[in-house]
Amino acid sequence: MPGGGWHLVRRMEESMRILLVYATVEGQTRKIADHVAERLSGGGNDVTQIDATDVHKAPDASAFDVAIVAAPVHIGTFPAQLRRFVEKNSATLMARPGAFVSVSLTAASADESEIAELDQIVEKFSQETGWWPVSIHNAAGALKYTEYDFFRRWMLKRIARKEGGPTDTNRDHEFTDWVALDKFVDEFVAQAPHVAGKI
């Protein structure tokens, strides 16, 4: 391992400088990003949180030790702003270990074929943007019936009924497994120093 990589590992074992980039459509991914930022900051790490909708350029790679990107699957892909951000900054992001949190209702499915489809969507995202994370987590999102317009509420209620999901449109239904998300983030942060000099 080059000398610079060794110093990076030593620093990362003490405290991490974490770049957290996200985009959201209905707000659940923002909630997830806020949760991750709070957890990591509470662990003594320095977190820079960026909304890809508002910011277009990532900090220089020397300003962070790892990157975490979170985005929702929407109509079979990820938000355009997030895709543009990652593509534009792919070289910078690839300079450090990265983790990707893909957010969707599909992640709550017990159907293995649907989960495999999620994996394909993430792989296509990497092929299009040039960013290949070392760790990927599929986080379940939420059904926010109270925030949808009539047509979207009707459509998602039909899908939920077909999948055996909740159809009470008078309230929202959250499926995010916060324990699993925390475990993923903790393991990524713990393992990152061991891959920092190898990417």
C-alpha positions in Angstrom: 0.0 0.0 0.0 1.4 3.4 -0.9 2.4 5.7 1.9 -0.5 8.1 1.3 -3.0 5.2 1.4 -1.5 4.1 4.8 -2.0 7.6 6.3 -5.5 7.6 4.9 -6.3 4.3 6.7 -4.8 5.5 9.9 -6.9 8.7 9.8 -10.1 6.8 8.9 -9.7 4.4 11.8 -9.8 7.5 14.1 -12.6 9.5 12.5 -14.2 9.5 9.1 -14.9 12.4 6.8 -18.0 11.3 5.0 -19.6 12.7 1.9 -23.3 11.9 1.9 -25.1 12.7 -1.4 -28.8 12.1 -1.9 -31.8 12.9 -4.1 -35.5 12.4 -3.1 -38.8 12.3 -4.9 -41.4 11.8 -2.1 -39.2 12.7 0.9 -38.4 9.2 2.3 -34.8 9.2 0.9 -34.2 12.6 2.5 -35.4 11.0 5.8 -33.1 8.1 5.3 -30.1 10.5 4.5 -30.9 12.6 7.6 -31.0 9.4 9.7 -27.6 8.2 8.3 -26.0 11.6 8.8 -27.2 11.8 12.4 -26.0 8.3 13.2 -22.6 8.9 11.6 -22.2 12.3 13.2 -23.2 10.8 16.6 -20.3 8.4 16.1 -17.8 11.2 15.9 -17.6 11.4 12.2 -17.6 14.6 10.1 -20.5 14.4 7.6 -21.0 16.6 4.6 -24.6 16.2 3.4 -25.4 17.3 -0.2 -28.8 17.4 -1.9 -27.9 16.6 -5.6 -30.9 18.7 -6.6 -29.2 21.9 -5.3 -25.5 21.1 -5.6 -23.8 20.0 -8.8 -20.2 19.6 -7.8 -18.7 17.3 -5.2 -15.9 18.5 -2.9 -12.4 17.5 -3.9 -11.6 13.9 -3.0 -9.0 15.1 -0.5 -11.9 16.5 1.6 -13.6 13.2 2.4 -12.6 9.6 3.2 -15.7 7.8 2.0 -18.8 8.6 0.0 -22.4 7.4 0.5 -25.1 8.0 -2.1 -28.8 7.5 -1.5 -31.5 7.7 -4.2 -35.0 6.4 -4.8 -36.0 4.1 -7.7 -38.7 5.9 -9.6 -40.2 4.4 -12.8 -37.3 2.0 -13.1 -34.5 4.5 -12.7 -33.0 7.0 -10.3 -33.7 10.8 -10.3 -32.0 12.6 -13.2 -30.4 15.2 -11.0 -28.7 12.4 -9.0 -27.6 10.6 -12.1 -26.1 13.8 -13.5 -24.3 14.6 -10.2 -22.7 11.1 -10.0 -21.7 11.1 -13.7 -20.2 14.5 -13.5 -18.3 13.7 -10.3 -17.6 10.0 -11.0 -13.8 10.3 -10.9 -13.9 12.1 -7.6 -16.3 9.6 -6.1 -14.3 6.6 -7.4 -11.2 8.0 -5.6 -12.7 6.9 -2.3 -14.7 3.8 -1.1 -18.4 4.3 -1.8 -21.7 2.9 -0.7 -25.0 3.2 -2.4 -28.4 3.1 -0.7 -31.2 2.3 -3.3 -34.6 3.2 -1.9 -37.8 1.6 -3.2 -41.0 -0.2 -2.2 -39.7 -3.2 -4.1 -37.0 -3.7 -1.5 -39.7 -4.8 0.9 -40.9 -7.6 -1.5 -40.3 -11.3 -0.8 -40.2 -11.9 -4.5 -36.6 -12.8 -5.4 -37.1 -11.8 -9.1 -38.1 -8.3 -8.1 -35.0 -7.9 -5.9 -32.9 -9.2 -8.8 -34.5 -6.5 -11.0 -33.4 -3.9 -8.4 -29.9 -5.2 -8.7 -30.1 -4.7 -12.5 -31.3 -1.1 -12.1 -28.4 -0.4 -9.8 -25.9 -2.0 -12.2 -27.3 0.0 -15.1 -26.9 3.1 -13.0 -23.2 2.3 -12.5 -22.7 1.6 -16.2 -24.3 4.9 -17.1 -22.5 7.1 -14.5 -19.1 5.4 -14.2 -19.4 5.1 -10.4 -19.1 1.6 -8.9 -19.8 1.5 -5.2 -18.1 -1.2 -3.1 -21.3 -1.8 -1.0 -25.0 -1.6 -2.0 -28.1 -1.7 0.2 -31.7 -1.9 -1.0 -33.8 0.0 1.6 -37.5 -0.2 1.5 -39.3 3.1 1.2 -42.8 4.3 2.1 -46.3 4.6 0.7 -47.3 8.2 1.3 -50.9 8.0 0.4 -51.8 11.3 2.2 -49.4 13.2 -0.1 -50.4 11.7 -3.5 -52.8 13.2 -5.9 -56.0 11.2 -6.7 -54.6 9.3 -9.7 -51.3 8.3 -8.0 -53.1 7.3 -4.8 -55.5 5.1 -6.8 -52.7 3.5 -8.8 -50.5 2.7 -5.9 -53.5 1.3 -3.9 -54.2 -1.1 -6.8 -50.6 -2.2 -6.8 -50.5 -2.6 -3.0 -53.7 -4.7 -3.1 -52.2 -6.9 -5.8 -49.0 -7.3 -3.7 -50.8 -7.9 -0.4 -49.7 -4.5 0.9 -51.6 -1.9 2.9 -54.5 -0.2 1.2 -55.6 2.2 3.9 -55.2 5.5 2.1 -56.0 7.6 5.2 -52.5 7.3 6.5 -48.9 6.7 5.3 -47.1 3.4 5.6 -43.3 3.2 6.1 -41.4 0.0 5.3 -37.8 1.2 5.9 -35.9 -1.3 8.1 -33.9 1.1 10.2 -32.0 -1.6 12.0 -30.9 -3.2 8.7 -29.9 0.3 7.4 -27.9 1.0 10.5 -26.1 -2.3 10.3 -25.2 -1.7 6.6 -23.8 1.8 7.3 -21.9 0.6 10.4 -20.3 -2.3 8.5 -19.4 -0.1 5.5 -17.7 2.5 7.7 -15.9 -0.2 9.6 -14.7 -2.0 6.4 -13.8 1.1 4.4 -10.3 1.6 5.8 -9.4 -1.9 4.6 -10.3 -1.1 1.0 -9.1 2.5 0.9 -5.7 1.7 -0.5 -7.0 -0.9 -3.0 -9.4 1.0 -5.2 
